[in-house]
Amino acid sequence: MDTLTSLADGFAIALTWQNILLALLGCFLGTIMGALPGLGPSNGVAILIPLAFTLGLGATPSLILLTSVYYGAMYGGRISSILLNIPGDEPAMMTCLDGHPMAKKGMAGQALSLSGIASFFGAFFATWGLIFLAPQLVKIALLFGPAEYFALFALAFMTLGGVSSTNQAKSAFAAALGIGLAMIGVDTQTGVPRFTFGEVHLYDGLDFLVAIVGLFALSEVFIFLENRHGEADADKSKMVVGRLTPPVSMIKETTPTMVRSTFLGFLAGVLPGAGASLGSFISYSLEKRLVDKDNTFGTGDPRGVAAPEAGNNAAAGGALVPMLALGVPGSGTTAVLLAVLLSLNITPGPLLFSQNPDVVWGLIAALFIANFMLLAMNIPMVGLFTRVLMVPPRILMPVVAMVSFVGIYGISGSSFDLLVMVGFGLMGWVLRKLDVPLVPIILGTLLGNTMENNLRRAITIDNGDWWTLVDSPLSIALWCVAIIGFILPLIIGRKVKAQMHERRDEEGSISD
């Protein structure tokens, strides 16, 4: 009952004109960014962080704007998957399998609308899961001491590569680089400058917002400059959208699929390191085994569209659970959202629900509002979003660069931060060429100091005894899960990743 009362208070916060307009803006921009191949939710949120701070928004409005962008980008990824056979982001890769064949049959509008309904179904019930599961996690998290928190952060780093990762060494390198960057600045306990090289601007450490915008947004601009010829998009104008609403029989047929996929996707989102990509893949694979008796999957089966979309959007909602309740992000995008919270002097974790209930419940209420907005927006405005896909990158990328530079300068007023951002952009470009993941770097920069402080506290409390890190059943359990999470991708990761790509190849998802 207390939960429902808190949710009602959240709706009172979210249903102000400012927050409704911010949610609408976030949903619209997020859908566009999700639809544009290559951007995705992480980049979309990173690009708009400067906007949120430039507008001078408080904690709750900023989060409402950025989480609406997050949900909108998850919705938008399906548009380019279905129409162009190019996934807007990795979780939308499985949608290509049946979405594009449906579009080739003249059912593009139905495929888009059905995928929108499946996205709504997954995200809506995942939000209810967030409401009931996050407070329960908080009760468990209150048992944590410094040693347990250190083990929890180690778990976050060791599982960040995800089950679909094929190179844990690169993930480990990225995490180590992030922790190294977090050490720049004056040591809070000894007062000794570390890795500042005499530069006064570095005494306060690196601003992780600058790092995020540089790594995600500017690196995208550099990649465009490298490949400025782009791809031939001759087929864009030839795609016929057709009827926008799917028949009732199609919705009835796909409803059991949505239910099963939502459950699986939510679990994949809650588990550290699994994420939306694995949620989408598992949902599609299970559904194919359960219901594909006539081998129709891959030829334009509506169930093959509904399964991955419900799965990846449920995973997006599930990833917010560990972020809010434990302060540990469940996905790359929630790592970026965690940075926003920390920059607003709000620390996610067990005490968040008691110290900042207006932020938490206002955000959760806004997620419900954003879902209904996205459902209402994505069906009638499909034609508009398809036209956005035709915007050439040579126009889009200068806008991204402009927003990044103006936004960061508006936040800090420092030209040094602009140089640091360019440096991070170049580093992001190099690392992406080397196929090194960027999210562990962000996570290391965010959590490095907190991890170090908890390690010091744990050792100090036990008079320098390092065995205190494995002195409780909870910390031992966390270390065991962390080790399993690191080793598992080495065993099955390559196989899972290969299956994801093989399935696309076998079922004709690659455009001719």
Protein Blocks (a to p, Z undefined) as FASTA:
>chain_A
ZZmmmmmmmmmmmmpfklmmmmmmmmmmmmmmmmpghkammlmmmmmmmmmmmnopafkl
mmmmmmmmmmmmmmmmmmmmmmnopafbfklmmmmmmmmmmmmnopmmmmmmmmmmmmmm
mmmmmmmmmmmmmmmmmmmmmmpcfklmmmmmmmmmmmmnommbcblklmmmmmmmmmmm
mmgccdfklopaehklopaklmnopafklmmmmmmmmmmmmmmmmmmnopadkkmmmpcg
bjabdcfklmmmmmmmmmmmmmmmmmmmmpghklmmlmmmmmmmmmmmmmmmnopgonap
aklmmmmmmmmmmmmmmmmmmmmmnopafbfklmmmmmmmmmnopacdjklmmmmmmlmm
mmmmmmmmmmmmmmmmmmmmmmmmmmmmmpcfklmmmmmmmmmmmmmmmmnopaklmmmm
mmmmmmmmmmmmnopafklmmmmmmmmmmmmmmmmmmmmmnnopaklmmmcfklmmmmmm
mmmmmmmmmmmmmmmmmmmmmmmmmnopacZZ
